[in-house]
Each structure stands twice: as structure tokens, then as C-alpha cells.
Amino acid sequence: MKQFFSFVTKEFLHIWRDKRTMFILLGMPVFQIIIFGFALTNEVKNSKIAVLDQSKDAASVSLIQELDASRYFDVQQNLTSYKEIETAFRKGKIKLAVVLPNQFDEDLQHINKASVQLIADASDPNVASTLTNYATAVIMDFQNRITSNKKLPYSINVETRMLYNPQLKGAYNFVPGVMAMVLLLVCTMMTAITIVREKEMGTMEVMLVSPMKPQMVVFSKAVPYLMLSAVNIASILLLSVFVLEVPINGSLTLLVAESLLFTLVALSLGLLISTITDSQQAAMFIALVGMFLPTVMLSGFMFPIENMPLPLRTFSNIVPAKWYYIIVRSVMIKGLGIMGVWKETLVLVGMLLFFLTVAVKRFKIRLQ
């Protein structure tokens, strides 16, 4: 164990002397979390919604049919009580709930006005705002249609509630995305490069003749990046809370534990990349291109996954950042506990075991 810590200390000193590496490890997360002050706005289609129809008359049924017929919405659930709305949101089954009050048609016919309540999941403010705008447009079209041949002035008042993010701050969306992107890219790229660099310089063979097992030598080079990643996690969370005013509504311990788990996944992925490359350029290309594009495009951070074709939606399931993004948004923004993210946690644990197993086996083959 003393030899193991000696190797870890050696790697720490190597990182400390390389100022460019220190900037990438510690400066890039802070830089990105500050400059990502906006989120891209995208068209939302086929969003899953729920309907609580307390009236069940001709007008309410017709309005629900128009919402379902729109290319923007897909009615997934017909609820029976207000309690079911929160349950549906917590399970992640819907992004919008439409509530129609009692005597909807009767209010239109007798007092010429009725109310419709829209409840949106504002943990993603851009999607929530877009969905409520689309729903409002559909309701207004419905109103115009039923009043076209009427002399009495009908009106429908739309009441909107934004759960989890009432002020629709973009930081609520990009902070979890930046955490996933930074941790994955930094940990994967730096771990892959540092091992390949030893191969290129011919010093890996010298390290492997030490009394330690080859796998322990490799793991000792990953430990410093795990500890530095913990610093990154702390800096991002501090900036998020005190600078961007993004609250941590769930358990801080759970959030940090999930972040460390994702960091281990990224480090193991970096070890795997190092086994299939023989140059720093190749390792960097795979880490940047192979990790950056899927993280940005297929994690749900910038572009809604449900808008994508089926092959891309299927492929997104093997992107680690997708599952971590869901976890951070659920714990940090929605305030869910481990029972709300246990499936995503198991997926990350499975990825960690898979990457480590393959990486270790390939190192054994290389070192024989």
C-alpha cells in the first residue's frame, strides 16, 4: 500500500508541474459554468402530457381531443385527482398536466367563460415555457372555433403553474448539463492521455517492473484525477448555489455520491480508451470527439431526446452523461431521493463495472 501511495504522490506532482493540465482540470469547469448563461431553444414535439378532466362534458372532451391531435402533445394519462399529478411528474412520465374544472361546458354556455389550468415541469424551463405556449395556442384556437358562430362573447382563462422552477431560470437546466459534460470530458480525456503518455515516453515499462501489480499501477494514476474531480464538483455546486442561485432541493450527500459515481465511470472509460490507443493524439481525438458530441447531442442537455429518430433515442441509452444528467436534475432541482433515481444509478454502476472489467482484461493482455 505504501508503494501505491508513492505512485499516487508521483502523479500528483506530475500534474502540479504541468500548468496546462491544471488549467484544464480546475479552470475549465469554472469557466464553462460561468459562460453557459443561456440555453438553446428548440421546438418540442410529441411531449407526453396528462389530463385531469373534472367535467367530462362535450366541450372538455373536444378540447382534450384537439390537444391530443396536435403534433406537439401526446396524451398519456387521464387522471382522476390532483394527487396523481405530482406522482406523474415525479415518475418523469409527463411534462405537462392540463386540468379542466367542473362544469366546463356549462360555464361556457351560461357565463361565457371557463378556466383551464396548465401545470408544467419547469426543471427544464425552455421546454416548460414552450409547452405552455403551445397548449395556450391550441386552447385559443379551440375558443375561436366555438365562438365563430356565437353572438355571446365566450372566453377561456388559462392559469399556468411552473413546478420546480417558477422563475424559468435557464441555470436550472444548464448546470446539470455542464456538470455531466465537464466531469466526463475532463476525467476521460486526462486519464486516457496520462497513461498513453507513459507508453510514448517508454516509462510505462519501468513502472510495471515495480513490485506492484500492473492494474494497481494504472489505478494509482487515476486516483489523483478522482480527487481533483471532487474539487470540480465542489466548485460547480458552490458557483451554482451562490452565484447562479440554483438551489439544491434534494440531499447534498446523495448528489455528491452520484457525482463521484459518475466520475468513476468517466475514469474507467478513460482507462479503456488508453488500452486501445498508442498515441496521445489518438486518445485525445477519441475522448473529445467520441465523448463530447454524444454528451452534447444525446444527453438531453441541449436537445430533447424525444424529438430524435428512434435509432438516436436508442443510442442515447449508452451515453453515460444522459443518466447522470437525469440524476442531477432529479436530485438537485426536483428534490427527489434515491428511490427516484435508483434506476439511473444502477445503469451507471453497470457501466462502471463493464468499463473496468474490459479495461483490466485488455491491460492483462497487453502486459503479458
C-alpha positions in Angstrom: 0.0 0.0 0.0 2.9 2.3 0.7 4.1 1.8 -2.9 0.6 2.6 -4.2 0.6 5.9 -2.3 4.0 6.6 -3.7 2.8 6.3 -7.2 -0.3 8.5 -6.4 2.0 11.2 -5.0 4.2 11.0 -8.1 1.2 11.5 -10.3 0.1 14.5 -8.2 3.5 16.1 -8.6 3.4 15.5 -12.3 0.0 17.2 -12.6 1.1 20.1 -10.4 4.1 20.8 -12.6 2.1 20.8 -15.8 0.2 24.2 -15.7 -1.8 23.4 -18.8 -3.2 20.3 -17.2 -4.0 22.1 -14.0 -5.9 24.7 -16.1 -7.9 22.1 -17.9 -8.7 20.2 -14.7 -9.6 23.2 -12.4 -10.1 26.2 -14.7 -12.3 24.8 -17.4 -15.2 23.7 -15.1 -15.4 27.2 -13.6 -15.1 28.9 -17.0 -17.8 26.8 -18.5 -20.2 27.1 -15.6 -20.0 30.9 -15.8 -20.2 31.3 -19.6 -23.1 28.9 -20.0 -25.6 31.6 -19.1 -28.1 30.7 -21.7 -29.7 27.6 -23.2 -30.7 26.8 -26.7 -34.5 27.0 -27.5 -35.8 24.1 -29.6 -39.1 23.0 -30.9 -40.8 20.5 -28.8 -42.8 17.7 -30.3 -44.7 14.6 -29.1 -44.4 15.7 -25.5 -46.2 13.4 -23.0 -49.0 15.1 -21.1 -51.7 14.1 -18.6 -55.3 15.4 -18.4 -57.4 15.8 -15.3 -60.9 16.3 -16.7 -63.3 17.0 -13.8 -66.1 18.0 -16.1 -66.2 15.2 -18.8 -68.7 17.1 -20.9 -68.8 17.7 -24.6 -66.6 20.8 -24.6 -63.9 19.3 -22.3 -63.7 16.1 -24.3 -63.4 18.1 -27.6 -60.6 20.3 -26.1 -58.7 17.2 -25.0 -59.1 15.7 -28.4 -57.6 18.8 -30.0 -54.6 18.7 -27.7 -54.0 15.0 -28.5 -54.4 15.6 -32.2 -51.7 18.3 -32.1 -48.2 17.2 -33.2 -46.9 18.8 -30.0 -48.7 16.7 -27.5 -49.4 13.0 -26.7 -52.0 12.4 -24.0 -50.5 9.6 -22.0 -52.7 9.6 -18.8 -56.2 10.5 -17.8 -56.0 11.4 -14.2 -58.8 11.3 -11.6 -57.4 13.6 -8.8 -54.9 16.3 -8.1 -52.7 13.9 -6.1 -52.0 11.9 -9.2 -50.5 15.0 -10.9 -47.5 15.2 -8.6 -47.0 11.4 -8.8 -46.9 11.5 -12.5 -44.4 14.4 -12.5 -42.1 12.7 -10.0 -42.0 9.5 -12.1 -41.0 11.5 -15.1 -43.9 10.2 -17.2 -45.3 13.6 -18.2 -44.0 17.2 -18.8 -47.4 18.9 -18.7 -50.7 18.4 -17.0 -54.0 20.0 -18.2 -56.7 20.5 -15.6 -60.3 21.2 -16.7 -62.6 22.2 -13.9 -66.1 21.0 -13.1 -69.0 22.3 -15.3 -66.6 23.4 -18.1 -69.2 23.3 -20.8 -71.9 24.8 -18.6 -69.7 27.8 -17.7 -69.1 28.4 -21.4 -72.7 28.2 -22.2 -74.1 30.3 -19.3 -71.4 32.7 -18.1 -69.4 32.7 -21.4 -66.1 31.9 -19.8 -64.2 28.9 -18.3 -60.8 28.2 -16.8 -58.1 25.8 -17.8 -55.0 25.2 -15.6 -51.7 24.2 -17.1 -49.1 22.6 -14.8 -45.6 22.2 -16.3 -42.4 20.6 -15.2 -40.1 23.7 -15.1 -36.9 21.8 -14.2 -36.3 22.4 -17.9 -37.5 25.9 -18.3 -37.2 26.2 -22.0 -39.3 23.1 -22.6 -41.9 24.1 -19.9 -42.3 27.6 -21.5 -42.6 26.2 -25.0 -45.2 23.5 -23.9 -47.4 26.1 -22.1 -47.2 28.4 -25.1 -48.2 25.6 -27.5 -51.0 24.5 -25.2 -52.3 28.0 -24.9 -52.3 28.4 -28.6 -54.4 25.2 -29.0 -56.8 26.4 -26.4 -57.2 29.8 -28.1 -57.8 28.0 -31.4 -60.5 25.9 -29.7 -62.1 29.1 -28.3 -62.1 30.8 -31.7 -63.7 27.8 -33.3 -66.5 27.5 -30.8 -67.2 31.3 -30.8 -67.2 31.7 -34.6 -71.0 31.3 -34.9 -71.9 32.6 -31.4 -73.0 36.1 -30.7 -72.2 35.9 -27.0 -68.6 36.6 -26.0 -67.0 33.4 -24.8 -63.6 33.4 -23.1 -61.3 30.8 -21.6 -58.8 31.9 -18.9 -55.6 29.9 -18.8 -53.9 29.5 -15.5 -50.3 28.4 -15.6 -48.0 27.0 -12.9 -44.3 26.2 -13.2 -43.2 23.5 -10.9 -39.6 23.3 -9.5 -38.5 26.5 -11.4 -41.2 29.2 -11.1 -38.9 31.9 -12.5 -37.9 29.8 -15.5 -34.2 30.4 -14.9 -32.0 28.8 -17.6 -29.4 27.9 -15.0 -31.7 25.2 -13.7 -31.2 23.4 -17.0 -27.6 24.0 -17.9 -26.0 23.4 -14.5 -26.7 19.7 -14.5 -25.7 19.5 -18.2 -22.4 21.3 -17.6 -21.6 19.1 -14.6 -22.1 16.0 -16.8 -20.1 17.4 -19.7 -17.2 18.7 -17.6 -16.8 15.6 -15.4 -17.0 13.2 -18.4 -14.6 15.1 -20.7 -12.0 16.1 -18.1 -11.8 12.7 -16.4 -12.0 10.6 -19.5 -9.5 12.7 -21.6 -6.9 13.3 -18.8 -6.9 9.6 -17.7 -6.5 8.3 -21.2 -3.8 10.8 -22.1 -1.7 10.4 -19.0 -1.4 6.6 -19.5 -0.7 6.8 -23.2 2.0 9.5 -22.5 3.8 7.0 -20.3 3.7 4.5 -23.2 5.0 7.0 -25.7 7.9 8.1 -23.4 8.8 4.5 -22.6 8.4 4.9 -18.9 5.4 2.6 -18.5 7.7 -0.4 -18.8 9.8 1.0 -16.0 6.8 1.4 -13.8 5.5 -2.1 -14.5 8.6 -3.8 -13.3 7.9 -2.5 -9.8 6.6 -4.9 -7.1 3.0 -3.6 -7.6 0.6 -5.4 -10.0 0.1 -3.7 -13.4 -3.5 -2.9 -12.6 -2.6 -1.2 -9.4 -0.1 1.0 -11.3 -2.8 2.0 -13.7 -5.3 2.7 -10.9 -2.8 4.8 -9.0 -2.7 7.2 -12.0 -6.5 7.6 -11.8 -6.7 8.4 -8.1 -5.4 12.0 -8.4 -8.0 12.8 -11.1 -10.7 11.4 -8.9 -9.6 13.7 -6.1 -9.3 16.7 -8.4 -12.8 15.9 -9.8 -14.1 16.1 -6.3 -12.8 19.7 -6.2 -14.5 20.3 -9.5 -17.8 19.0 -8.1 -17.5 21.3 -5.1 -16.6 24.4 -7.2 -19.5 23.8 -9.6 -22.0 23.3 -6.7 -20.7 26.4 -4.9 -21.0 28.5 -8.0 -24.4 27.1 -8.8 -25.8 27.9 -5.4 -24.2 31.3 -4.5 -23.6 32.8 -8.0 -26.3 31.3 -10.2 -28.8 30.9 -7.3 -29.7 27.3 -8.2 -30.9 25.6 -5.1 -30.1 22.0 -4.1 -33.6 20.8 -3.2 -32.5 17.2 -2.6 -29.9 15.5 -0.5 -26.4 17.1 -0.9 -24.9 13.8 0.2 -26.8 11.9 -2.5 -25.8 14.4 -5.1 -22.1 14.2 -4.2 -22.2 10.4 -4.1 -23.9 10.2 -7.5 -21.3 12.7 -8.9 -18.4 10.6 -7.6 -20.0 7.5 -9.1 -20.2 9.3 -12.5 -16.6 10.4 -12.1 -15.6 6.8 -11.6 -17.5 5.8 -14.8 -15.6 8.5 -16.7 -12.2 7.4 -15.2 -12.9 3.8 -16.1 -13.8 4.9 -19.6 -10.5 6.8 -19.9 -8.7 3.7 -18.8 -10.5 1.7 -21.5 -9.5 4.3 -24.2 -5.9 4.1 -23.1 -5.9 0.3 -23.8 -6.9 0.8 -27.4 -4.7 3.7 -28.3 -0.9 4.1 -28.6 -0.6 7.9 -29.0 -1.8 10.9 -27.2 -3.3 12.4 -30.3 -5.5 9.3 -30.8 -6.5 9.2 -27.2 -7.5 12.9 -27.3 -9.4 12.5 -30.5 -11.4 9.6 -29.2 -12.1 11.4 -25.9 -13.0 14.7 -27.4 -14.9 13.6 -30.5 -16.2 10.3 -29.1 -17.4 11.8 -25.8 -18.1 15.5 -26.5 -20.6 15.1 -29.3 -22.7 12.3 -27.7 -22.7 14.3 -24.4 -23.9 17.5 -26.0 -26.2 15.9 -28.6 -27.6 12.8 -26.8 -27.7 13.6 -23.1 -30.9 15.7 -23.2 -28.9 18.7 -22.1 -29.4 20.9 -25.1 -31.8 18.9 -27.3 -34.8 17.0 -26.2 -34.2 13.3 -26.8 -37.9 12.6 -27.6 -37.6 14.8 -30.7 -34.9 12.5 -32.2 -35.4 9.5 -34.5 -35.7 6.1 -32.9 -32.1 5.0 -33.7 -30.7 8.1 -31.9 -33.0 7.7 -29.0 -31.9 4.1 -28.6 -28.2 5.0 -29.0 -28.5 7.7 -26.3 -29.0 4.9 -23.7 -25.3 4.1 -23.8 -24.2 7.7 -23.2 -23.3 7.9 -19.5 -24.0 11.6 -19.4 -27.7 11.1 -20.2 -28.2 9.1 -17.0 -26.1 11.4 -14.8 -28.0 14.5 -16.2 -31.3 12.9 -15.2 -30.0 12.1 -11.7 -28.6 15.7 -11.1 -31.8 17.3 -12.4 -34.0 15.0 -10.3 -32.0 15.3 -7.1 -30.8 19.0 -7.3 -33.9 20.6 -8.9 -36.8 18.3 -8.1 -35.6 17.2 -4.7 -36.0 13.5 -5.2 -34.3 10.9 -3.1 -32.6 7.7 -4.0 -35.9 6.0 -4.8 -36.4 8.5 -7.6 -33.1 7.8 -9.3 -32.3 4.2 -8.4 -32.7 3.0 -12.0 -30.3 5.6 -13.4 -27.9 4.8 -10.6 -27.9 1.1 -11.4 -27.2 1.9 -15.1 -24.1 3.9 -14.1 -23.0 1.1 -11.8 -23.4 -1.3 -14.6 -21.4 0.9 -17.0 -18.6 1.3 -14.3 -18.3 -2.5 -13.9 -18.3 -3.1 -17.6 -15.7 -0.4 -18.5 -13.4 -1.5 -15.6 -13.7 -5.2 -16.5 -12.9 -4.6 -20.1 -10.1 -2.2 -19.3 -8.5 -4.6 -16.8 -8.7 -7.5 -19.2 -7.1 -5.6 -22.0 -4.3 -4.4 -19.7 -3.6 -8.0 -18.8 -3.3 -9.0 -22.4 -1.0 -6.0 -23.2 1.3 -6.7 -20.2 1.9 -10.4 -20.7 
